[in-house]
C-alpha cells in the first residue's frame, strides 16, 4: 500500500519526461494536495527526485486521518471500480484532502503561469476553474482540464458551455466523453470530438483532446479549424501496466506546448509553421501553429509509452529515460496526420480501426495495445492483478515562470495519495 500512482504523479511524470527531453532539464513544478501523517517516505522521495516542489502538500490535522489509499479494478470493457482502503472512506474528511484551495497554497505558487486541473465532469469546481483560467490568461499561460471520472448523466448544453468556457484545453478519454454526451460507441471518436467542440460554443476550450486508448488520440484546434490524429506507440514498447497512460499523455502534451510557445516568446519570433496561428488564451506568446500542435501530441504519446512500461509510476529516473525518448518521438511524429476539421455528419458507425472523413481523405488510427488513456483520478489507481497502488493528487509548479497543478477531487475516483496531477507550468487541482 505504499506504491505511488494516480493522476497526479502520472501527469507529473509525463510532463517532466517531455520537458527534460526537449530542454535537457527538469521543469519547476509543484504539488498541491492533502496527505496523512503516514505519507510514505518512498513516495515523498519519488516526487522530490522528479523535481517537484512539495511545499503545497498539507498534512491532515487529525492524526487518525491517513493518506488516501485505494484499489482500482479494471474490467475488460474498460470500466473501473474504485475500492477505498481506509476505514470510513469515502467521507468528507477524505474529500477535504482531495480538494486543495488556492487561498491555502504557498505564496510562491500564486505566480505560476500555467495550470492543469482534474475535475468531475458533472460537478466541476467552476469558481476555482474560472479563477485559474483568469490567472493563466493574465500571465500569458494556459489552463488545462481533464475529467477524472465518467459522468453519471449527460451534461446539459448550459453545463457544457460553463465547463468548456473555463479552460484552454479539455481532454477526456473515450468513455468519459461518451457519458458526458449521453452516447454509446456507435458514435465514432471523430464525431465525439465534433460534438464536444460544438457543445462548448464560440467561447469553448480552443483545444479538445480525445484520448482513445489503444487507438491513439485526436486533437482539435478550433481557432485554426484543424484536427489531427496521433497514433499510440507500440513498436519497441514493453507493456506492463497501462494505468496512467492518459495522465502522462496530458502532461507530455502540455510540456511540449508550453516549451514551444515560450521558446518563440524568448526569441522574439512570431508565429511560424505551415498553417496560420491563433491565440489560445489571448496572448501572442501562446499562439499555436500546426507544427507545434503536432509535436505536442507526439510528446504526449511518447510520455504515455514510458508510463505503461512499469508497474505504478516509473521508478527509472527521468534522466535515464531521455536517451530513448527522441527515437520514439520521431516514430510517433511521422504518424501524426493533420486534417481540416470541417464538420461532416456521417460518423455514426464505429470501426476498429475506425475511419472518419475529415475533409478530403479518410484517416485511420491504428488499433494498438500500448497506449490506453487512464481516467484522471488523483487517487490510488491500482490494478488488482499487480497489487494495489497509491496515487498522488495534484501538482503545482512553484516558479512564476511555471505553473501549479492542483486537483480538487470529488466523489469516487478522487485521490489515493492526495497530490493531484503533475504538469509543469500548470496549476491543476484535482
Secondary structure, 3 states (H helix, E strand, C coil): CCCCCHHHHHHHHHHHHHHHHHHCCCCCEECEEEECCCCCHHHHHHHHHCCEECCCEEECCCCCCCCCCEEEEECCCCCEEEEECCCCCCCHHHHHHHCCCHHHCCHHHHHCCEEEEEECCCCCCHHHHHHHHHHHHHHCCCEEEEECCCCCCCCCHHHHHHHHCCCCEECCEHHHHHHHHCCCCCCCHHHHHHHHHHHHHHHCCCEEEEECHHHCEEEEEHHHCEEEEECCCCCCCCCCCCCCHHHHHHHHHHHHHHHHHHHHHHHCCCCCCCCCCEECCCCHHHEECHHHHHHHHHHHHHHHHHHCCCCCCCCCCHHHHHHHHHHHHHHHHHHCEEEECCCCCCCCCCCCCCEEECCCCEEECCCCCCCCCCCCCCCCCCEHHHECCCCCCCCECCCCCCEEEECCCCCCCCCCCCCCCCCCCCECCC
